[in-house]
């Protein structure tokens, strides 16, 4: 999950948010938005009506009936903030087969091969592997240009992937989520992981 939203109202957010009706149902360690003054008062914090921040990970806002304009604005910014926090939890490395030393390339490949939970997204000539809080990007054209066998490389990556995503339907499925991530398709394996693992 990307974030918690505590509300007794029906709201429309994507499936990556844990929408619950009480604070005791939140998932610890991810951003939380509490909707409604009554719910926010249950935190026993003195509420700041201008900043609407309880602590470093917890925010509150009015519900639609209390202040609709602030509710909509705060919800939008909370969703954006939650996705930004998610992307900061992983590190992206573009593996450059021309500039990287063969030793560094081997380290990356070994990291991938020695992990059982890789999620790989293959789209056109790019391959993105989500592996232990890293996303590794590979350009198959560059691999060919550097005189490596790109088919052999791709097969090795596929063989060492728990999940392989490799069709255009995946882009359609994650289109709305990618909008919050500046349409960076490299995050698709991460989004898939969140969706499948809850």
Secondary structure, DSSP 8 states (H G I E B T S, - for coil): --EEEE-SS-----TTEEEESSGGG--TTSEEEEESHHHHHTT-S---TTT-B-SSSEEEE--HHHHHHHHHHHHHHHHHHHHHHHHHTSEEEE--TTTS-HHHHHHHHHHHHT-S--EEEEETTEEEEEETTEEEEEEHHHHHHTT--HHHHHHHHHHT-SEEE-SHHHHHHTHHHHHTTTT-GGGHHHHHHHHHH-
